């Protein structure tokens, strides 16, 4: 019986250590703990973590993560994939926010000035399209950004 108690405390400490480094979803926490502990022990530890409010509610965690990735100029598609991978709910995204992220990425990549009203040549448009497509932005929004004036 004493051994089971030690194992439980060890698992609880591992969960606390992981959650102290950054917020995790329940799925992420389970995926990391499964490498070291049995399923039934993980269930107990996750229940304890929820009771102690170590785990944020999924909606709150999803919003926080989405804002962070958005500040890093990640596309809505990338953000949704990351949330799904972590077992978190989808968040709403706005077209204008996506357009602003793409403009910022293009200005950074191609060194456009705010006041530059460059007429992009075919080669530059193609490079810009590939650059944004690779980062997960949608075709329609890419066309909208590439064909407008910066």
BATOR-32620 format. One line per 8 residues: their letters; for each residue x, y, z of N, C-alpha, C. Coordinates in nm, 3 decimals. Layout:
N
a) X Y Z X Y Z X Y Z ~ ...
# end
This chain:
150
xxxxxxxx) 0.082 -0.119 0.000 0.000 0.000 0.000 0.086 0.125 0.000 ~ 0.193 0.122 0.075 0.285 0.236 0.082 0.348 0.265 -0.053 ~ 0.378 0.159 -0.128 0.438 0.175 -0.261 0.342 0.246 -0.357 ~ 0.213 0.214 -0.347 0.112 0.278 -0.432 0.102 0.426 -0.400 ~ 0.112 0.461 -0.273 0.106 0.601 -0.231 0.227 0.678 -0.286 ~ 0.345 0.616 -0.279 0.466 0.680 -0.333 0.454 0.701 -0.484 ~ 0.402 0.600 -0.550 0.384 0.608 -0.696 0.286 0.720 -0.732 ~ 0.178 0.732 -0.655 0.080 0.837 -0.678 0.144 0.975 -0.658
xxxxxxxx) 0.218 0.992 -0.550 0.283 1.121 -0.523 0.387 1.154 -0.629 ~ 0.456 1.052 -0.676 0.554 1.074 -0.782 0.484 1.121 -0.910 ~ 0.372 1.059 -0.944 0.295 1.099 -1.062 0.238 1.239 -1.045 ~ 0.189 1.269 -0.927 0.134 1.402 -0.899 0.243 1.509 -0.909 ~ 0.360 1.479 -0.858 0.473 1.573 -0.868 0.515 1.593 -1.013 ~ 0.514 1.487 -1.091 0.548 1.497 -1.233 0.446 1.587 -1.304 ~ 0.319 1.568 -1.274 0.215 1.652 -1.335 0.232 1.798 -1.293 ~ 0.261 1.821 -1.167 0.282 1.957 -1.118 0.402 2.021 -1.186
xxxxxxxx) 0.507 1.944 -1.204 0.627 1.994 -1.272 0.595 2.034 -1.416 ~ 0.523 1.948 -1.486 0.487 1.977 -1.625 0.399 2.102 -1.634 ~ 0.303 2.113 -1.544 0.210 2.226 -1.546 0.275 2.356 -1.497 ~ 0.380 2.344 -1.420 0.452 2.465 -1.374 0.531 2.527 -1.488 ~ 0.573 2.445 -1.583 0.652 2.496 -1.697 0.564 2.573 -1.795 ~ 0.445 2.519 -1.825 0.348 2.585 -1.912 0.214 2.515 -1.896 ~ 0.108 2.582 -1.938 -0.024 2.522 -1.932 -0.034 2.409 -2.034 ~ -0.096 2.301 -1.993 -0.120 2.186 -2.080 -0.268 2.156 -2.082
xxxxxxxx) -0.313 2.100 -2.192 -0.450 2.048 -2.196 -0.448 1.913 -2.125 ~ -0.567 1.864 -2.095 -0.576 1.734 -2.030 -0.514 1.626 -2.119 ~ -0.539 1.635 -2.249 -0.484 1.536 -2.343 -0.331 1.540 -2.343 ~ -0.275 1.661 -2.347 -0.128 1.673 -2.345 -0.070 1.615 -2.218 ~ -0.133 1.647 -2.105 -0.084 1.597 -1.977 -0.089 1.444 -1.974 ~ -0.199 1.388 -2.019 -0.210 1.242 -2.024 -0.104 1.181 -2.116 ~ -0.083 1.242 -2.232 0.015 1.190 -2.328 0.156 1.190 -2.269 ~ 0.187 1.291 -2.189 0.321 1.297 -2.129 0.335 1.203 -2.011
xxxxxxxx) 0.230 1.189 -1.933 0.238 1.101 -1.815 0.236 0.953 -1.852 ~ 0.175 0.920 -1.966 0.162 0.779 -2.005 0.300 0.715 -2.028 ~ 0.400 0.797 -2.053 0.536 0.745 -2.073 0.595 0.689 -1.944 ~ 0.541 0.732 -1.830 0.600 0.696 -1.702 0.507 0.617 -1.609 ~ 0.376 0.631 -1.630 0.281 0.576 -1.532 0.168 0.499 -1.600 ~ 0.096 0.419 -1.519 -0.015 0.341 -1.568 -0.138 0.429 -1.588 ~ -0.231 0.380 -1.670 -0.352 0.455 -1.706 -0.438 0.491 -1.585 ~ -0.460 0.394 -1.495 -0.546 0.421 -1.379 -0.485 0.525 -1.285
xxxxxxxx) -0.354 0.523 -1.273 -0.285 0.622 -1.190 -0.295 0.761 -1.254 ~ -0.286 0.766 -1.386 -0.297 0.893 -1.458 -0.437 0.951 -1.439 ~ -0.540 0.865 -1.443 -0.677 0.911 -1.421 -0.690 0.980 -1.284 ~ -0.630 0.920 -1.182 -0.635 0.978 -1.048 -0.561 1.113 -1.043 ~ -0.446 1.117 -1.106 -0.364 1.239 -1.103 -0.435 1.352 -1.180 ~ -0.493 1.321 -1.294 -0.563 1.423 -1.372 -0.684 1.474 -1.294 ~ -0.756 1.382 -1.229 -0.870 1.423 -1.147 -0.826 1.516 -1.035 ~ -0.715 1.484 -0.973 -0.659 1.569 -0.867 -0.617 1.705 -0.922
xxxxxxxx) -0.555 1.706 -1.038 -0.512 1.832 -1.100 -0.632 1.921 -1.134 ~ -0.739 1.860 -1.181 -0.861 1.935 -1.212 -0.921 1.990 -1.083 ~ -0.926 1.906 -0.979 -0.982 1.948 -0.850 -0.903 2.064 -0.790 ~ -0.772 2.059 -0.804 -0.687 2.166 -0.751 -0.679 2.288 -0.844 ~ -0.745 2.277 -0.958 -0.750 2.383 -1.060 -0.611 2.413 -1.119 ~ -0.533 2.308 -1.133 -0.404 2.321 -1.200 -0.423 2.327 -1.351 ~ -0.528 2.264 -1.399 -0.558 2.264 -1.542 -0.660 2.374 -1.570 ~ -0.629 2.456 -1.670 -0.725 2.559 -1.710 -0.842 2.494 -1.784
xxxxxxxx) -0.959 2.558 -1.783 -1.069 2.507 -1.864 -1.028 2.506 -2.011 ~ -1.071 2.407 -2.089 -1.027 2.393 -2.228 -1.052 2.518 -2.313 ~ -1.165 2.584 -2.295 -1.196 2.703 -2.376 -1.096 2.815 -2.346 ~ -1.067 2.834 -2.218 -0.973 2.939 -2.177 -0.832 2.910 -2.229 ~ -0.792 2.784 -2.219 -0.660 2.744 -2.268 -0.651 2.760 -2.419 ~ -0.757 2.724 -2.491 -0.759 2.736 -2.636 -0.748 2.883 -2.677 ~ -0.822 2.971 -2.612 -0.816 3.115 -2.642 -0.676 3.170 -2.618 ~ -0.618 3.134 -2.507 -0.484 3.182 -2.471 -0.380 3.135 -2.573
xxxxxxxx) -0.385 3.008 -2.607 -0.290 2.953 -2.704 -0.308 3.016 -2.841 ~ -0.434 3.035 -2.882 -0.463 3.094 -3.013 -0.410 3.238 -3.019 ~ -0.428 3.314 -2.912 -0.375 3.452 -2.909 -0.224 3.452 -2.921 ~ -0.160 3.360 -2.853 -0.014 3.352 -2.858 0.035 3.320 -2.998 ~ -0.024 3.220 -3.061 0.016 3.183 -3.198 -0.018 3.293 -3.297 ~ -0.128 3.362 -3.272 -0.167 3.471 -3.360 -0.065 3.585 -3.354 ~ -0.015 3.613 -3.235 0.090 3.716 -3.220 0.217 3.676 -3.295 ~ 0.237 3.546 -3.311 0.352 3.495 -3.386 0.322 3.487 -3.534
xxxxxxxx) 0.210 3.545 -3.576 0.169 3.552 -3.716 0.140 3.416 -3.778 ~ 0.090 3.323 -3.697 0.051 3.192 -3.748 -0.087 3.201 -3.810 ~ -0.112 3.121 -3.913 -0.241 3.123 -3.982 -0.349 3.057 -3.897 ~ -0.474 3.089 -3.929 -0.586 3.028 -3.857 -0.586 2.877 -3.875 ~ -0.550 2.830 -3.994 -0.543 2.686 -4.019 -0.439 2.620 -3.928 ~ -0.323 2.681 -3.918 -0.218 2.629 -3.830 -0.268 2.624 -3.685 ~ -0.331 2.733 -3.642 -0.381 2.742 -3.505 -0.485 2.634 -3.478 ~ -0.578 2.615 -3.571 -0.682 2.514 -3.552 -0.623 2.373 -3.546
xxxxxxxx) -0.523 2.347 -3.629 -0.457 2.216 -3.628 -0.387 2.191 -3.494 ~ -0.320 2.294 -3.443 -0.251 2.280 -3.315 -0.350 2.257 -3.201 ~ -0.462 2.328 -3.204 -0.564 2.310 -3.101 -0.621 2.168 -3.107 ~ -0.648 2.120 -3.227 -0.703 1.986 -3.244 -0.604 1.881 -3.191 ~ -0.476 1.901 -3.224 -0.372 1.808 -3.181 -0.363 1.801 -3.028 ~ -0.393 1.911 -2.963 -0.387 1.918 -2.817 -0.520 1.886 -2.749 ~ -0.620 1.850 -2.829 -0.749 1.815 -2.772 -0.827 1.934 -2.720 ~ -0.807 2.049 -2.780 -0.875 2.171 -2.736 -0.981 2.213 -2.838
xxxxxxxx) -1.081 2.288 -2.794 -1.187 2.330 -2.887 -1.137 2.435 -2.986 ~ -1.206 2.444 -3.098 -1.172 2.545 -3.199 -1.207 2.684 -3.147 ~ -1.135 2.783 -3.199 -1.165 2.922 -3.167 -1.205 2.993 -3.295 ~ -1.281 3.100 -3.280 -1.322 3.178 -3.396 -1.203 3.258 -3.447 ~ -1.201 3.278 -3.578 -1.098 3.364 -3.637 -1.168 3.462 -3.729 ~ -1.102 3.574 -3.749 -1.161 3.681 -3.828 -1.077 3.706 -3.952 ~ -1.144 3.724 -4.063 -1.076 3.744 -4.191 -0.980 3.862 -4.186 ~ -1.023 3.972 -4.127 -0.938 4.092 -4.124 -0.809 4.066 -4.046
xxxxxxxx) -0.818 3.989 -3.939 -0.699 3.954 -3.861 -0.602 3.871 -3.946 ~ -0.656 3.777 -4.023 -0.574 3.696 -4.112 -0.505 3.783 -4.218 ~ -0.579 3.877 -4.274 -0.522 3.967 -4.376 -0.409 4.050 -4.316 ~ -0.428 4.098 -4.195 -0.322 4.177 -4.128 -0.197 4.093 -4.104 ~ -0.217 3.968 -4.062 -0.101 3.880 -4.040 -0.025 3.858 -4.170 ~ -0.098 3.835 -4.279 -0.033 3.813 -4.408 0.042 3.938 -4.453 ~ -0.019 4.054 -4.437 0.049 4.180 -4.475 0.178 4.195 -4.396 ~ 0.171 4.169 -4.266 0.290 4.181 -4.181 0.399 4.084 -4.225
xxxxxxxx) 0.361 3.961 -4.256 0.459 3.862 -4.302 0.523 3.905 -4.434 ~ 0.442 3.955 -4.526 0.496 3.997 -4.656 0.586 4.119 -4.641 ~ 0.548 4.213 -4.556 0.632 4.331 -4.534 0.766 4.291 -4.475 ~ 0.763 4.194 -4.385 0.886 4.147 -4.323 0.972 4.069 -4.424 ~ 0.910 3.979 -4.497 0.983 3.893 -4.591 1.039 3.972 -4.709 ~ 0.955 4.056 -4.769 0.995 4.126 -4.890 1.038 4.271 -4.864 ~ 1.044 4.309 -4.738 1.092 4.441 -4.695 1.013 4.555 -4.759 ~ 0.882 4.542 -4.757 0.797 4.650 -4.806 0.787 4.756 -4.698
xxxxxxxx) 0.790 4.880 -4.738 0.765 4.989 -4.645 0.615 5.012 -4.636 ~ 0.572 5.077 -4.530 0.430 5.108 -4.513 0.378 5.190 -4.630 ~ 0.459 5.282 -4.677 0.414 5.374 -4.782 0.443 5.321 -4.923 ~ 0.505 5.205 -4.932 0.534 5.148 -5.064 0.405 5.107 -5.133 ~ 0.386 5.158 -5.251 0.273 5.115 -5.332 0.329 5.045 -5.455 ~ 0.405 4.942 -5.426 0.472 4.869 -5.533 0.373 4.791 -5.617 ~ 0.397 4.793 -5.746 0.325 4.702 -5.834 0.412 4.577 -5.840 ~ 0.364 4.470 -5.780 0.443 4.348 -5.773 0.449 4.282 -5.909
xxxxxxxx) 0.569 4.242 -5.947 0.580 4.169 -6.074 0.535 4.024 -6.053 ~ 0.522 3.953 -6.161 0.469 3.816 -6.158 0.554 3.727 -6.067 ~ 0.685 3.736 -6.080 0.775 3.651 -6.002 0.759 3.677 -5.851 ~ 0.751 3.803 -5.813 0.736 3.837 -5.672 0.601 3.791 -5.619 ~ 0.496 3.807 -5.700 0.363 3.760 -5.659 0.364 3.608 -5.638 ~ 0.431 3.537 -5.727 0.439 3.391 -5.715 0.513 3.351 -5.588 ~ 0.623 3.417 -5.561 0.699 3.388 -5.439 0.617 3.420 -5.315 ~ 0.548 3.532 -5.318 0.465 3.571 -5.204 0.352 3.470 -5.183
xxxxxxxx) 0.291 3.427 -5.292 0.183 3.328 -5.283 0.233 3.200 -5.218 ~ 0.345 3.147 -5.268 0.401 3.024 -5.212 0.437 3.042 -5.065 ~ 0.497 3.156 -5.033 0.538 3.187 -4.898 0.418 3.180 -4.802 ~ 0.308 3.242 -4.840 0.189 3.243 -4.754 0.117 3.109 -4.754 ~ 0.112 3.043 -4.868 0.045 2.913 -4.878 0.116 2.810 -4.789 ~ 0.246 2.813 -4.790 0.326 2.722 -4.708 0.295 2.741 -4.559 ~ 0.258 2.862 -4.522 0.228 2.892 -4.382 0.083 2.867 -4.344 ~ 0.005 2.812 -4.438 -0.129 2.766 -4.405 -0.241 2.864 -4.431
xxxxxxxx) -0.214 2.974 -4.496 -0.320 3.070 -4.527 -0.402 3.019 -4.646 ~ -0.528 3.059 -4.654 -0.617 3.010 -4.759 -0.595 3.084 -4.891 ~ -0.626 3.017 -5.001 -0.605 3.073 -5.135 -0.676 3.206 -5.154 ~ -0.802 3.211 -5.115 -0.881 3.333 -5.136 -0.822 3.453 -5.064 ~ -0.781 3.433 -4.941 -0.722 3.543 -4.864 -0.585 3.582 -4.919 ~ -0.509 3.485 -4.964 -0.378 3.516 -5.022 -0.396 3.602 -5.147 ~ -0.488 3.562 -5.233 -0.513 3.642 -5.354 -0.556 3.783 -5.319 ~ -0.639 3.793 -5.217 -0.688 3.924 -5.174 -0.571 4.014 -5.130
xxxxxx) -0.477 3.960 -5.057 -0.363 4.038 -5.008 -0.265 4.069 -5.121 ~ -0.236 3.970 -5.203 -0.134 3.988 -5.308 -0.181 4.088 -5.413 ~ -0.306 4.089 -5.443 -0.355 4.175 -5.551 -0.399 4.313 -5.505 ~ -0.387 4.340 -5.376 -0.419 4.476 -5.329 -0.290 4.554 -5.311 ~ -0.301 4.679 -5.295 -0.183 4.763 -5.272 -0.140 4.749 -5.126 ~ -0.011 4.748 -5.105 0.040 4.744 -4.969 0.042 4.885 -4.918
# end
